[in-house]
Amino acid sequence: MENNINGRSEEEMEAAAADQAFEEESPGSAAEQEAELQKEAVEGTGEAEEAAETEGKEAAETDDDMGEQGTAELLETIDKLEKKLAEHEQEKEALNNRLVRLQADFSNYRKRNEKEAEKLQSAIVAGLIEELLPVLDNFDRALTQEGSGEDFRKGIEMIHRQLLDFLEKQGVENIEAVGKEFDHNYHNAVQQVESDEYESGTVVKEILKGYILNNDIVIRPSMVIVAK
């Protein structure tokens, strides 16, 4: 019985000693574990910082490369635009110079045409006068001719015939009036009268002859009297 008690006491003592030893060893082990964990944490933090720094440097280098590339492309684009602008300015200047030359040429051309038109008009007038000179000569002869009134009348009729022939050669004709319906393009009414012979709006009398050139240009409208 005593041995049993003593045995339990020894076991209890051994257990107590083991617990004490564990307690003595545990604080040291926990401290070591904590130190180890802190060391690992520090090492992990350092590695993370180093990795972050490396990534930052790489990103910065990438940004620098991209920035330099973008700047180079921008400068190249600006250079191309400046060249195109210079080309357009040259083209614009060339077109302006060409326009100035064309305007000068046109002005000279117009002046030449005006001078030629004046010369042509003068030549036409001179030609007409030259053809009228024989008529004037006949008037001179008629005025200086001695004889009866009948001879004088025949001379005037001959001159009148010459004038009509001359005008006909130039394309000039009389505008028909009496018996024709009034047309404001060819007739100039100076009076309206009652008429039993003509219908209303018909020319009943011609006061002054009208003339037309080439059946197109009215030189002078006929002055007429129109039936009411």
C-alpha positions in Angstrom: 0.0 0.0 0.0 2.8 2.3 0.9 4.6 1.3 -2.2 1.6 2.1 -4.3 1.3 5.5 -2.7 4.9 6.0 -3.1 4.6 4.8 -6.7 1.9 7.3 -7.5 3.9 9.9 -5.8 6.9 9.1 -8.0 4.7 9.2 -11.1 3.2 12.5 -10.0 6.6 13.8 -9.3 7.8 12.6 -12.7 4.8 14.2 -14.4 5.3 17.4 -12.4 9.0 17.4 -13.4 8.0 16.9 -17.0 5.5 19.7 -16.8 8.1 21.9 -15.3 10.7 21.0 -17.9 8.1 21.6 -20.6 7.2 25.0 -19.1 10.9 25.8 -18.9 11.5 24.8 -22.5 8.3 26.3 -23.9 9.1 29.9 -23.4 12.4 29.4 -25.2 10.8 27.6 -28.1 8.0 30.2 -28.5 10.6 33.0 -28.5 12.6 31.2 -31.1 9.5 30.6 -33.2 8.5 34.2 -32.9 12.0 35.3 -33.8 11.9 33.0 -36.8 8.6 34.3 -37.9 9.8 37.9 -37.6 12.9 37.0 -39.6 10.8 35.4 -42.3 8.4 38.4 -42.2 11.4 40.8 -42.6 12.9 38.8 -45.3 9.5 38.6 -47.1 9.0 42.3 -46.7 12.5 43.0 -48.1 11.9 40.7 -51.0 8.5 42.3 -51.7 10.1 45.8 -51.5 12.9 44.7 -53.8 10.4 43.2 -56.2 8.2 46.3 -56.1 11.3 48.5 -56.7 12.3 46.3 -59.6 8.8 46.5 -61.1 8.8 50.2 -60.6 12.1 50.6 -62.4 11.0 48.4 -65.2 7.7 50.4 -65.5 9.6 53.7 -65.4 11.9 52.5 -68.1 8.9 51.3 -70.2 7.2 54.7 -69.7 10.4 56.4 -70.7 10.8 54.3 -73.8 7.1 54.9 -74.7 7.5 58.6 -74.1 10.6 58.8 -76.2 8.9 56.8 -79.0 5.7 59.0 -78.8 7.8 62.2 -78.9 9.7 61.0 -81.9 6.5 60.1 -83.7 5.0 63.4 -82.8 8.0 65.3 -84.1 8.0 63.3 -87.3 4.3 64.1 -87.8 4.9 67.8 -87.2 7.8 67.7 -89.7 5.6 66.1 -92.4 2.8 68.6 -91.8 5.3 71.5 -92.1 6.6 70.1 -95.4 3.0 69.7 -96.7 2.2 73.3 -95.6 5.3 74.6 -97.4 4.3 72.7 -100.5 0.7 74.1 -100.3 2.1 77.6 -99.9 4.3 77.1 -103.0 1.3 75.9 -105.0 -0.8 78.8 -103.8 1.9 81.3 -104.8 2.3 79.6 -108.2 -1.5 79.8 -108.7 -1.6 83.4 -107.7 1.2 84.2 -110.1 -0.7 82.3 -112.8 -3.9 84.2 -112.0 -2.1 87.5 -112.2 -0.6 86.6 -115.6 -4.0 85.4 -116.9 -5.7 88.6 -115.8 -3.0 90.7 -117.5 -3.3 88.6 -120.7 -7.1 88.9 -120.6 -6.8 92.7 -120.1 -4.5 93.0 -123.1 -6.7 90.7 -125.1 -9.8 92.9 -124.3 -7.9 96.1 -125.2 -6.8 94.5 -128.5 -10.4 93.5 -129.3 -11.7 96.9 -128.5 -9.1 98.5 -130.8 -9.9 96.0 -133.5 -13.6 96.6 -133.1 -13.1 100.3 -133.4 -11.0 99.8 -136.5 -13.6 97.5 -138.0 -16.4 99.9 -137.2 -14.4 102.7 -138.8 -13.8 100.6 -141.8 -17.5 99.8 -142.1 -18.5 103.4 -141.8 -15.9 104.4 -144.3 -17.1 101.8 -146.7 -20.7 103.0 -146.4 -19.8 106.6 -146.9 -17.7 105.6 -150.0 -20.8 103.8 -151.4 -22.9 106.9 -150.7 -20.6 109.3 -152.4 -22.0 108.5 -155.9 -25.5 109.5 -154.5 -24.0 112.7 -153.2 -22.4 113.3 -156.6 -25.8 112.9 -158.3 -27.3 115.4 -155.9 -24.6 117.9 -156.9 -25.3 117.3 -160.6 -29.1 117.7 -160.1 -28.6 121.0 -158.3 -26.3 122.4 -160.9 -28.3 121.1 -163.9 -30.2 123.5 -166.0 -33.6 122.5 -167.4 -37.3 122.2 -166.6 -38.8 121.1 -163.4 -39.6 117.7 -164.9 -35.9 117.0 -165.5 -35.1 118.0 -162.0 -37.8 115.6 -160.7 -36.4 112.8 -162.7 -32.9 113.4 -161.3 -34.2 113.3 -157.7 -36.1 110.1 -158.4 -32.9 108.6 -159.8 -31.0 109.5 -156.7 -33.8 108.1 -154.5 -33.6 104.9 -156.4 -29.9 104.7 -155.9 -30.3 105.2 -152.2 -32.9 102.4 -152.0 -30.6 100.1 -154.0 -27.7 100.8 -151.7 -29.8 100.1 -148.6 -31.1 96.9 -150.1 -27.5 95.7 -150.7 -26.8 96.3 -147.1 -29.8 94.2 -146.0 -32.0 97.1 -145.1 -35.7 96.9 -146.0 -38.8 98.9 -145.4 -41.1 97.7 -142.6 -44.6 97.0 -144.0 -47.2 99.0 -142.2 -50.4 100.0 -143.9 -53.0 97.2 -143.8 -50.9 95.2 -141.3 -52.0 94.5 -137.7 -50.3 96.9 -135.3 -47.1 95.4 -133.7 -45.3 97.4 -131.1 -42.0 95.7 -132.1 -42.2 97.3 -135.6 -44.7 100.2 -135.3 -45.0 103.3 -133.3 -48.6 104.5 -133.0 -48.9 108.3 -132.9 -52.7 108.4 -133.3 -55.9 106.3 -133.3 -58.8 107.0 -135.7 -62.2 105.6 -136.6 -62.1 103.6 -139.8 -64.7 101.9 -142.0 -62.1 100.4 -144.2 -59.8 98.7 -141.6 -60.6 96.6 -138.6 -59.7 97.8 -135.1 -55.9 97.5 -134.4 -54.9 97.8 -138.0 -52.5 100.4 -139.4 -54.4 102.7 -141.6 -51.7 105.2 -142.5 -47.9 105.5 -142.4 -46.5 108.8 -141.4 -42.8 107.9 -141.4 -41.2 104.8 -142.9 -39.5 102.3 -140.7 -36.5 100.2 -141.6 -35.2 96.7 -140.5 -31.8 95.1 -141.0 -31.6 91.5 -142.1 -35.2 90.9 -141.0 -33.9 91.0 -137.4 -32.7 94.4 -136.2 -35.2 97.2 -136.2 -33.3 100.3 -137.3 -36.3 102.6 -136.8 -40.0 101.6 -136.3 -42.6 103.0 -138.5 -44.7 105.9 -137.2 -48.3 105.0 -137.9 -51.9 105.8 -137.3 -54.0 102.9 -136.1 -57.8 102.2 -136.4 -59.8 102.1 -133.2 
